[in-house]
Amino acid sequence: MAHILVAGGAGYIGSHTVRALVRAGYQVTVLDNLVHGHSGAVVDKGVSLIVEDMGDIAAMTRLFADNSYDAVINFAGYINVGESVGNPLKYYQNNVGNAVQFLMAMQEAGVDKLVFSSTCATYGVIDQLPITEDESQAPINAYGQSKLMYEHILDDCDTAWGLKSVCLRYFNACGASEDALIGEDHSPETHLIPLVLQAAKGIRESIIVYGTDYATADGTCIRDYIHVNDLADAHVKAVQRLLGGGDSLKCNVGTGNGFSVNEIIESAKKITGSEIKVEYGARREGDPPELVADPTVAHNELQWSPTCSDIDNVIRSAWKWMQNNDGHYPRERPSHHRAHGGIFS
Ligand SMILES: NC(=O)c1ccc[n+]([C@@H]2O[C@H](COP(=O)([O-])OP(=O)(O)OC[C@H]3O[C@@H](n4cnc5c(N)ncnc54)[C@H](O)[C@@H]3O)[C@@H](O)[C@H]2O)c1
């Protein structure tokens, strides 16, 4: 049974991917410093959670010496675009600096297969829709820049020591597991669907729509929403490609369909049966009007297609999660479990 190390596996997308890997028959170990992750998100028996920072080179050297890993998936990083504009060094330090330390430990241990969480934010301002991988990459914020830098670093490592990587450029991750055991619990939450559902549940008073004068059918921004379980499945297929001796790859992971902010709100009203108070504000700096993936490369190279990203299905699953403890994990396990260096399964 191949053993997969999942860095950032106690976070939103990572935790769903861990479950998909376990279902696919892999042995899985999670590495997470729990700065934004949740020990309660690691739910499968037999999956160990190692609480360390990927930038701690001594700890990472020990980690790779103690276990043998056939491949690594790296979700670990900071994700808040707005914060990255005000505090770019925080993003470069973690998403590039710490992630490079992690790669050094991988190299030293001879682990040469990596799936990496990249993003459509690496494209910046788009020339043409839907977005193909040939679109020029010119990020407009430090978050997107940090992800693009890492893509380039992975290319150089491929040339230098044969690291094979799959960079998955996600569009908007959303939804939750069908059993509502795990879901999206970011703090602060900046993503549209949980914010809309918080408004539906009365946890927040209203949802603010930024910009109603875009050149889209209803004037609000359009995004490509991909169910987190479809994303998880793309990771399983990327791991299979690498374990099968496949070459490095960069590909979009989206549905190819766009939904406007207003359409998301309408779907949320229908699914929840709740009134949702909407306030309309001005455009936000740096929000492109429309981001929609062309997922052809993922279809052809990974034999991947989304199966559960129907927008009503996405919102139904996210709503079920929101009904459960307001979309938050219960308070974490006792603090001695969370001390750095802690391992529990
Ligand atoms: N959520 C989205 O829509 C989206 C879209 C595009 C790309 N991504 C990328 O996908 C990845 C996962 O996103 P998410 O939404 O699950 O975020 P998340 O914050 O829920 O998960 C990231 C995890 O990484 C951990 N982490 C951060 N720095 C670490 C470090 N130095 N060492 C060890 N662990 C560390 C955090 O504790 C957290 O559990 C991120 O890299 C993000 O940039 C997310």
The ligand as a MOL file (V3000), in Angstrom:
LIG
                    3D

  0  0  0     0  0            999 V3000
M  V30 BEGIN CTAB
M  V30 COUNTS 44 48 0 0 0
M  V30 BEGIN ATOM
M  V30 1 N -9.9130 27.2900 -0.7970 0
M  V30 2 C -9.8120 27.6250 -2.0950 0
M  V30 3 O -10.7880 27.9680 -2.7620 0
M  V30 4 C -8.4510 27.5410 -2.7750 0
M  V30 5 C -8.3500 27.9490 -4.1090 0
M  V30 6 C -7.1100 27.8530 -4.7440 0
M  V30 7 C -6.0140 27.3400 -4.0700 0
M  V30 8 N -6.1280 26.9670 -2.7750 0 CHG=1
M  V30 9 C -4.9390 26.4350 -2.0850 0
M  V30 10 O -5.2570 25.1790 -1.5320 0
M  V30 11 C -4.5380 24.9680 -0.3090 0
M  V30 12 C -5.5260 24.5530 0.7620 0
M  V30 13 O -6.5170 25.5640 0.9080 0
M  V30 14 P -7.6170 25.4440 2.0600 0
M  V30 15 O -8.7820 26.2600 1.6440 0
M  V30 16 O -7.8000 24.0240 2.4130 0 CHG=-1
M  V30 17 O -6.8600 26.2200 3.2400 0
M  V30 18 P -6.7380 25.8830 4.7950 0
M  V30 19 O -6.2070 27.0880 5.4660 0
M  V30 20 O -8.0060 25.3000 5.2870 0
M  V30 21 O -5.6200 24.7350 4.8020 0
M  V30 22 C -4.2420 25.0110 4.8060 0
M  V30 23 C -3.6380 24.1520 5.9150 0
M  V30 24 O -2.2110 24.3310 5.9170 0
M  V30 25 C -1.7760 24.4100 7.2750 0
M  V30 26 N -0.5030 25.1400 7.2500 0
M  V30 27 C -0.2680 26.4170 6.8570 0
M  V30 28 N 1.0420 26.7070 6.9640 0
M  V30 29 C 1.6590 25.5840 7.4320 0
M  V30 30 C 3.0110 25.2680 7.7510 0
M  V30 31 N 3.9870 26.1610 7.6270 0
M  V30 32 N 3.2810 24.0130 8.1820 0
M  V30 33 C 2.3130 23.0990 8.3340 0
M  V30 34 N 1.0020 23.3480 8.0610 0
M  V30 35 C 0.6860 24.5790 7.6100 0
M  V30 36 C -2.9020 25.1350 7.9900 0
M  V30 37 O -2.8970 24.8850 9.3860 0
M  V30 38 C -4.1270 24.5460 7.3030 0
M  V30 39 O -4.5860 23.3830 7.9630 0
M  V30 40 C -3.8130 26.2750 0.0000 0
M  V30 41 O -2.4580 26.1250 -0.3450 0
M  V30 42 C -4.5040 27.2830 -0.9070 0
M  V30 43 O -3.6240 28.2950 -1.2970 0
M  V30 44 C -7.3240 27.0510 -2.1020 0
M  V30 END ATOM
M  V30 BEGIN BOND
M  V30 1 1 1 2
M  V30 2 2 2 3
M  V30 3 1 2 4
M  V30 4 1 4 5
M  V30 5 2 4 44
M  V30 6 2 5 6
M  V30 7 1 6 7
M  V30 8 2 7 8
M  V30 9 1 8 9
M  V30 10 1 8 44
M  V30 11 1 9 10
M  V30 12 1 9 42
M  V30 13 1 10 11
M  V30 14 1 11 12
M  V30 15 1 11 40
M  V30 16 1 12 13
M  V30 17 1 13 14
M  V30 18 2 14 15
M  V30 19 1 14 16
M  V30 20 1 14 17
M  V30 21 1 17 18
M  V30 22 2 18 19
M  V30 23 1 18 20
M  V30 24 1 18 21
M  V30 25 1 21 22
M  V30 26 1 22 23
M  V30 27 1 23 24
M  V30 28 1 23 38
M  V30 29 1 24 25
M  V30 30 1 25 26
M  V30 31 1 25 36
M  V30 32 1 26 27
M  V30 33 1 26 35
M  V30 34 2 27 28
M  V30 35 1 28 29
M  V30 36 1 29 30
M  V30 37 2 29 35
M  V30 38 1 30 31
M  V30 39 2 30 32
M  V30 40 1 32 33
M  V30 41 2 33 34
M  V30 42 1 34 35
M  V30 43 1 36 37
M  V30 44 1 36 38
M  V30 45 1 38 39
M  V30 46 1 40 41
M  V30 47 1 40 42
M  V30 48 1 42 43
M  V30 END BOND
M  V30 END CTAB
M  END
